Amino acid sequence: MKIKRSYSDRVLKTIAYSFMGLFAIICLYPLILTLSVSLSSEREVALQGYSIFPQGFSFNTYIYIFAHSGMKILKSYGLTIFVTVVGTLGALLITTMISYAISIKALRYRNMIAFICNFTIIFSAGLIPWYIMCVRYYNLRNSVFALIIPSIFSVWNMFLLRTYFSHIPQSLYEAAKIDGANYFEMYYKIALPLCKTGILTVGLMYALQYWNDWWNALMFINDKKLFTLQFYLYNILSNVNAISSGVVPSGAAANITLPAETVKMAVTVITIGPIIFLYPFVQKFFINGIMTGAVKE
Amino acid sequence: MRVIRDSIRKKSGFMKELKQHRILYLMCLPALIVLILFCYIPFTGIWMAFTDFNVVDGIFGSKFVGFDNFTYFFNGNSTAWRVTFNTLIINLFCILFGLIVPISIAIFFNEMKGKLFKKITQSAMFFPYFLSWVVVGAIIYGFFATDVGLVNRVRETLGYEPISWYASPQYWKGIIIFANVWKWSGYNSIIYMAAMSSFDVSLFEAAEIDGANKLQRICYLTLPMLKSTAVVLVLLSVGRIFYGDFGMIYGIVGNNPSLSDAVSVIDTYVYSSMKTLGFSYSTAIGLYQSIMGLILVTLANKFVKKINDGEGLF
């Protein structure tokens, strides 16, 4: 009996290890492929196709990109960083303020405010009315604000942060009140320092959202000067896509210069570059933050 | 008389409350302004769905046409049913695999011992969550490009004909569903791990002493205990089943015309018909989606409340 039991346990263990190993490989393999193609020489890739090991290892593609469209990419990089930093800071300020305010039980209309926020998740006017308002009345077309303002407040992140703020005992605020502090002082002297993990998690989520955003650019930006990195990559890919489908007539296709395979992958690597470097540091915070936020009370 | 006095007192109570917590209400203001600008004011634009909108006359000056836009969408052609079907089928499979794979990961993760192996696998699985759909699209291109893509190269070495993937619509629902599972599984498994970390260890020890093997412990303890988390997550996604992921579809397929029949969801159809069929028509489709969404979310929330001791999404 005992032998049988340990046998089934061992089978389970083998399955667990192989499943996890396999899935981890599936997750990493495409990235290594991308990296390796970007480090290959163009001729080899055209001849042999994509491969997991760099063929004819060289940095030529990167040198080529920065020599030919270096300013364009650097500017796009700068813009993306600007949007990410300003957007994240602004979003954090707005989100922490409202989630702190409605975490205070003395606030009589806090449930009403929460409902006003909630309702936007449940029902929305849809894309077109939103787009028309943004373009006709808020003048967001081809403006750098279009990349920041529309996604500066996420109701989901507010609820995540409210969970953190509501763990602060209300008695702390009472004590501070007796000492003569007003609510704003309590916000930055008590609430913010006590919720560092939550703020960091939400901040990372906002930063990731801004870095990865190309939707706002797709909606509002035609001006090449305002292309973010992701949108730049999107444009390269959608040209390639349209031609591979075979629907675009060859005459029209001839006018679009296709970037080389290695260039495409190098731009991809450039786009995810900062994430790869930051990933080892932020991953742990992220996992802890999500775990704490997911377990209620 | 008394009613009037009450209402006066109520009103002064409202003003008093605003004054007393003035700072707190001011702190809510920026967020509320963003919501009003980008969520509440656009509600007025819903009127466009019932008009024949033109730019000169504006939203309220354009000709009223009643439900014509809706009739055209549902009767005019098969598009309505096709995009609805695509949205539902892609979401259904994403929900199904988005349930199975993350739970398996969470359970298997618990069964593993080596700390380093655990760390490496978790880091690897969580990484796709950090990539944008455009980057995922680029990666998919690396696999399925006709001339240089990895898949066709492998097919050639094995002696099969290469497939022109980007002109063959029948494969793309599968590819998109796979990409979705690939991107989200690591993230979602963390939510299940969080739930599992709160389980009572003594239960599992008792079961072990009673002679239950690991498989039995998983089937009779872990899975039933994960059920409520899983049901809540599934219901929340079912509530959003009418919403396609625009970024996912457009990031992977772009505006490739030969694939769009197979993969276009309501969201991408609204976007593309905005350019060709006009604002009013696409507003009407958007409204159809929002209303279906509203109904489903409300129903889902009702069930979540039932399971979750009265605590729902709203």
Chai-1 contact restraints between the chains, C-beta under 6 A:
chainA,res_idxA,chainB,res_idxB,connection_type,confidence,min_distance_angstrom,max_distance_angstrom,comment,restraint_id
A,R5,B,N213,contact,1.0,0.0,6.0,A-B,restraint_1
A,S8,B,N213,contact,1.0,0.0,6.0,A-B,restraint_2
A,S8,B,L215,contact,1.0,0.0,6.0,A-B,restraint_3
A,D9,B,N213,contact,1.0,0.0,6.0,A-B,restraint_4
A,D9,B,K214,contact,1.0,0.0,6.0,A-B,restraint_5
A,L12,B,K214,contact,1.0,0.0,6.0,A-B,restraint_6
A,L12,B,L215,contact,1.0,0.0,6.0,A-B,restraint_7
A,A16,B,F108,contact,1.0,0.0,6.0,A-B,restraint_8
A,A16,B,E111,contact,1.0,0.0,6.0,A-B,restraint_9
A,A16,B,M112,contact,1.0,0.0,6.0,A-B,restraint_10
A,F19,B,F108,contact,1.0,0.0,6.0,A-B,restraint_11
A,M20,B,F108,contact,1.0,0.0,6.0,A-B,restraint_12
A,M20,B,T121,contact,1.0,0.0,6.0,A-B,restraint_13
A,A24,B,T121,contact,1.0,0.0,6.0,A-B,restraint_14
A,A24,B,A124,contact,1.0,0.0,6.0,A-B,restraint_15
A,A24,B,M125,contact,1.0,0.0,6.0,A-B,restraint_16
A,C27,B,A124,contact,1.0,0.0,6.0,A-B,restraint_17
A,C27,B,M125,contact,1.0,0.0,6.0,A-B,restraint_18
A,C27,B,P128,contact,1.0,0.0,6.0,A-B,restraint_19
A,L28,B,A124,contact,1.0,0.0,6.0,A-B,restraint_20
A,P30,B,I139,contact,1.0,0.0,6.0,A-B,restraint_21
A,L33,B,G142,contact,1.0,0.0,6.0,A-B,restraint_22
A,T34,B,I139,contact,1.0,0.0,6.0,A-B,restraint_23
A,G49,B,V148,contact,1.0,0.0,6.0,A-B,restraint_24
A,G49,B,R153,contact,1.0,0.0,6.0,A-B,restraint_25
A,Y50,B,G142,contact,1.0,0.0,6.0,A-B,restraint_26
A,Y50,B,V148,contact,1.0,0.0,6.0,A-B,restraint_27
A,Y50,B,L150,contact,1.0,0.0,6.0,A-B,restraint_28
A,I94,B,P30,contact,1.0,0.0,6.0,A-B,restraint_29
A,I94,B,A31,contact,1.0,0.0,6.0,A-B,restraint_30
A,M97,B,M27,contact,1.0,0.0,6.0,A-B,restraint_31
A,I98,B,C28,contact,1.0,0.0,6.0,A-B,restraint_32
A,I98,B,A31,contact,1.0,0.0,6.0,A-B,restraint_33
A,A101,B,L24,contact,1.0,0.0,6.0,A-B,restraint_34
A,A101,B,M27,contact,1.0,0.0,6.0,A-B,restraint_35
A,A101,B,C28,contact,1.0,0.0,6.0,A-B,restraint_36
A,L107,B,H21,contact,1.0,0.0,6.0,A-B,restraint_37
A,L107,B,L24,contact,1.0,0.0,6.0,A-B,restraint_38
A,R108,B,E17,contact,1.0,0.0,6.0,A-B,restraint_39
A,I113,B,C28,contact,1.0,0.0,6.0,A-B,restraint_40
A,N118,B,F314,contact,1.0,0.0,6.0,A-B,restraint_41
A,T120,B,L35,contact,1.0,0.0,6.0,A-B,restraint_42
A,T120,B,C39,contact,1.0,0.0,6.0,A-B,restraint_43
A,I122,B,V297,contact,1.0,0.0,6.0,A-B,restraint_44
A,F123,B,S290,contact,1.0,0.0,6.0,A-B,restraint_45
A,F123,B,L294,contact,1.0,0.0,6.0,A-B,restraint_46
A,S124,B,S290,contact,1.0,0.0,6.0,A-B,restraint_47
A,A125,B,P42,contact,1.0,0.0,6.0,A-B,restraint_48
A,A125,B,F43,contact,1.0,0.0,6.0,A-B,restraint_49
A,A125,B,G45,contact,1.0,0.0,6.0,A-B,restraint_50
A,A125,B,I46,contact,1.0,0.0,6.0,A-B,restraint_51
A,G126,B,G286,contact,1.0,0.0,6.0,A-B,restraint_52
A,G126,B,L287,contact,1.0,0.0,6.0,A-B,restraint_53
A,G126,B,S290,contact,1.0,0.0,6.0,A-B,restraint_54
A,L127,B,V270,contact,1.0,0.0,6.0,A-B,restraint_55
A,L127,B,G286,contact,1.0,0.0,6.0,A-B,restraint_56
A,I128,B,F279,contact,1.0,0.0,6.0,A-B,restraint_57
A,I128,B,S282,contact,1.0,0.0,6.0,A-B,restraint_58
A,I128,B,T283,contact,1.0,0.0,6.0,A-B,restraint_59
A,I128,B,G286,contact,1.0,0.0,6.0,A-B,restraint_60
A,P129,B,P42,contact,1.0,0.0,6.0,A-B,restraint_61
A,P129,B,G45,contact,1.0,0.0,6.0,A-B,restraint_62
A,W130,B,P42,contact,1.0,0.0,6.0,A-B,restraint_63
A,I132,B,G45,contact,1.0,0.0,6.0,A-B,restraint_64
A,M133,B,I41,contact,1.0,0.0,6.0,A-B,restraint_65
A,M133,B,P42,contact,1.0,0.0,6.0,A-B,restraint_66
A,P150,B,F38,contact,1.0,0.0,6.0,A-B,restraint_67
A,I152,B,V34,contact,1.0,0.0,6.0,A-B,restraint_68
A,F153,B,A31,contact,1.0,0.0,6.0,A-B,restraint_69
A,F153,B,V34,contact,1.0,0.0,6.0,A-B,restraint_70
A,N182,B,I23,contact,1.0,0.0,6.0,A-B,restraint_71
A,Y183,B,I23,contact,1.0,0.0,6.0,A-B,restraint_72
A,Y183,B,L24,contact,1.0,0.0,6.0,A-B,restraint_73
A,F184,B,I23,contact,1.0,0.0,6.0,A-B,restraint_74
A,N212,B,S132,contact,1.0,0.0,6.0,A-B,restraint_75
A,W214,B,V134,contact,1.0,0.0,6.0,A-B,restraint_76
A,Q230,B,S132,contact,1.0,0.0,6.0,A-B,restraint_77
A,Q230,B,V134,contact,1.0,0.0,6.0,A-B,restraint_78
A,L233,B,V134,contact,1.0,0.0,6.0,A-B,restraint_79
A,Y234,B,V134,contact,1.0,0.0,6.0,A-B,restraint_80
A,L237,B,G137,contact,1.0,0.0,6.0,A-B,restraint_81
A,L237,B,A138,contact,1.0,0.0,6.0,A-B,restraint_82
A,S238,B,G254,contact,1.0,0.0,6.0,A-B,restraint_83
A,N241,B,G254,contact,1.0,0.0,6.0,A-B,restraint_84
A,N241,B,N256,contact,1.0,0.0,6.0,A-B,restraint_85
A,S244,B,Y166,contact,1.0,0.0,6.0,A-B,restraint_86
A,S245,B,Y166,contact,1.0,0.0,6.0,A-B,restraint_87
A,S245,B,A167,contact,1.0,0.0,6.0,A-B,restraint_88
A,S245,B,N256,contact,1.0,0.0,6.0,A-B,restraint_89
A,S245,B,S258,contact,1.0,0.0,6.0,A-B,restraint_90
A,G246,B,A167,contact,1.0,0.0,6.0,A-B,restraint_91
A,V247,B,P257,contact,1.0,0.0,6.0,A-B,restraint_92
A,V247,B,S258,contact,1.0,0.0,6.0,A-B,restraint_93
A,E261,B,V148,contact,1.0,0.0,6.0,A-B,restraint_94
A,T268,B,V135,contact,1.0,0.0,6.0,A-B,restraint_95
A,T268,B,A138,contact,1.0,0.0,6.0,A-B,restraint_96
A,T271,B,V135,contact,1.0,0.0,6.0,A-B,restraint_97
A,I272,B,V135,contact,1.0,0.0,6.0,A-B,restraint_98
A,I275,B,F130,contact,1.0,0.0,6.0,A-B,restraint_99
A,I287,B,I190,contact,1.0,0.0,6.0,A-B,restraint_100
A,I290,B,I190,contact,1.0,0.0,6.0,A-B,restraint_101
A,M291,B,A194,contact,1.0,0.0,6.0,A-B,restraint_102
A,A294,B,I191,contact,1.0,0.0,6.0,A-B,restraint_103
A,A294,B,A194,contact,1.0,0.0,6.0,A-B,restraint_104
A,V295,B,A194,contact,1.0,0.0,6.0,A-B,restraint_105
A,V295,B,S198,contact,1.0,0.0,6.0,A-B,restraint_106
